[in-house]
């Protein structure tokens, strides 16, 4: 972790002439962008995989009808179909999984009072007046909702809400096309699919809770990453058929 801390600190020193006291915050945003660039090939691969799965929808619908009374056979048949077509049902999860280490490193860096047996100097850095190691609760206790730090969080919440609303509308359209055909109400997994269809569009708004409870440094990572994801997915899935790829759109960090 100390190596990562040194990397972020050195990057902040390079950015100091441009961003002055907020150089560390700028470094975190830049680190997030670099992580997203590294993960982008996986995102493209995930998009190709989801498009390939979308093409299998008619065959899966036939399997659902064929094994309507036997969920286990249906699941096995779908897995076999994926193997035959060389399509991985988990490819959409990889971009998010590969980002988790960077998020947790930032979380621990700005939650620890000591690094390598020495005082954590990273906690002295701020974004405007808000400490990067502080949380929304700290901002509320230091000036209230409309204090300097409180207003910064309100701006972050507004940005996250705007991105979440964009994802919500997009996911809502996609999930509408994923509804089970008439007569499939008793198909394997029909109840779970219906529940997921109702709940999935709201998952983007869970980011608001994350931003509120993690250190500001980690919140900056989350805000930057989710904004990147929204733009990236809008581009990669611009020709995606309605009803496909909604899972990744709702859960992408």
N, C-alpha and C positions, 0 to 999 in steps of 0.2 A: 504493500500500500504506500510505503514511503517513496518508492520509485515513481508511482503515479502522482503522488503529491508534488514531487520535485518537477515532474513534467508540466503539470498544471501551473505551478508557480513560475517556472521559466517562461512559459507561454504568456502568462500575465505580465511579466517584466517586459517582454517584447511589445506587448500591446499598450503598455502604460503611456507612451507618448501620445497615443490617440485617445485613449479612454480614461486616463488619469486614475482617479480613485475607484472607478468602476471597471478597471482592467481585468480583475479576477472574474467578474461576472461575464465580461466579454470572452475571456478564455474558456469559460465553461460552455458558452454557446458555441464557440468554435470547435471545442472538443466534441460536442454533441454532433455538429455538422460532419466532422471527420468520421465519427462512428457510423453515422448514417450513410456516408459515402462508401465506407468499407462494407456495410451490410447491403448496399443497393443491388449488387449482383444476386444476392439471395432473394431480394424482393422481386427482381425481375424473374427469377426462376420460379418463385411462388406464384407470380401472375400467370406464367406459362402453364404451371400445374393446374391452377384453378380454371383456366380456360379449357384445358384438356378435360378436366372433370365435368365442365359444363356440357361438353360435347357428348358425354356419356349419359346425360340425363334421360334421354328416351329409353336407353337400354336398362337403366336403373328402375325406371317406371315400370317396364315390363317385368323385371325381376320382382318388384314390389307386388304386382298383381299375381304373379306366379306363386310367390311364397307368402301370400297374405295371412295365412294361418300358422306360419312357422317362422317366427322372427330370427331364430338361430340360422336356419338355412338361408334366409334373406341376407343376413350379415355376411355369412361365408361366401355367398354368391357375389356380393358386392366387392368383397376383398379379392376374390379370384379375378373379377373383372378388372380391378385396379392393377393387379399383378400382370395380367395379360397385356394391358394397354400401357404398362410401365408408368403408372400415375401414382404418386404418393399422396395419401389423404392428409399427411401431416406437414406437407411442404409450406403451407401458409403460416405455420407456427414458428418456423426457423428464424425469420428476421427478428421477431420479438424476443426469442430466447437468446440470440446472440448479443442483444443490446443490454440484457439484464446485468452482466458483470460491470459495465461502465456505470450504470445507474446505482448499483449497490456500493461501488467504490466511492462515488461522489457522496452518497448518503453517509457512509462511515467516515469519510474524510471530514465532513462538516458536522458530524455528531460526536467526534472524539476530542476530548480535551488534550490528549497527548498523542504524538506520532513518533514512533521510534524512541520512546523514553524522554522526549522533549516536548515542551509546550507547543500546541498546535497553533502556529502563527496564521494559518489560513482563516481562523475564526475572526481575525481582526479585520478582514476585508468586508466591504459593503457594496451594495448596489444602491447608489444614492445614499439614503440614510438607513437602509435596512441591512442588518448583518446577514451575511450569507449563511451563517450557522443558525440563524433564528427561524422561528416559525410564525404562522399567522397569529397564534395565540399571543406570542411575544409582541407582535406589532399592535394587537388590540390593547395590550397592557401598557404600551408606550405611545400614547397619543390618541388611542381609540381608532375607530373605524375610518375616520376622516383625517387622521394624523398623516404625517409624511410617509411613514412605513405602511400605514393602513391603505392609503391611496395607491401605493405601488401594488399591493396585493389585489386591490379592486381592479386595477388595470390588467393584472395577470388573469384574474377570474373572468374578466370580460373577453380577453383573447381566447381563453380555454372554452368559454361558453360559445363563442362564435364558431370555433373549430368543431366543437361537439354538435352544434346545431347543423352545420354543414354535413358532418358525418351522419347525423340522425336522419336528415332528409334523404341522403343518398342510400343509406342502409334500409330505410323504410321502403323506398322504391324497389330495391333489390329483393328484400324479403317478401314483398307483396307477390312477386313472381315466383317465389319458392313455395307458395302454399300448395297443399296437397290437392290433386285433381278431385273432382266430384266423384264420390263412390269410394275414395281411398281413406275415409275416416277411420276405418278399422285396420288400416295397414300397419305393419310393424313400425313402431316408433312414431305413430301419428300424433299421439298426445304430447310427446316430447317435442316434436317438430312444431306443433301449434303453440306450445308454451314458449319455445325459443323465438318463434316469429314475433310474439308479442313483446318479449323482454329484450331481444337483441338490440333494437334501435336505441335503447336508453343506456347501453353500456358505455358509450362515449362520454357521458356526463359523469361517470365515476372518476374521471381525471380531476374534476373539481375537488373531490374529497382528497385525492392524493396531494394536490398542490397545497391544500390547507394544512396537512398534518406533517409533511416532510420538511427538512431544512430548506431554506430558500435556494441554496445551490442545487439541490436535487430537484426542486420545483422548476428551476430554469431548464434543467435537462428535460424534464417531462414536457414542459410547454413547447420547447424547441422541437423535440422529437415528434410530438403529436401533430404539430403544425406541419412539419416536414412530411409526415405520413399522409396527412390529408391531401397535400399537393401531389405527392408521389403517386398515391393510389388513384387520384383523379386522372392522372396521365396514363398510368400503366393499365388501368381498367376502363379506359374511355370507350373501348369497343366491346366491353364485356356484356353478354346477354343479361337481361333483367332476371334476377333470381339467383345469380351466381356470384360467388366471392363475397357475400355479405358477412360471413363470419370474420374474415380478416379485416374488413373495413371497420367493423365495430370494436374489435379488440386490439387493433394496432396501436403501439405506443408512439 
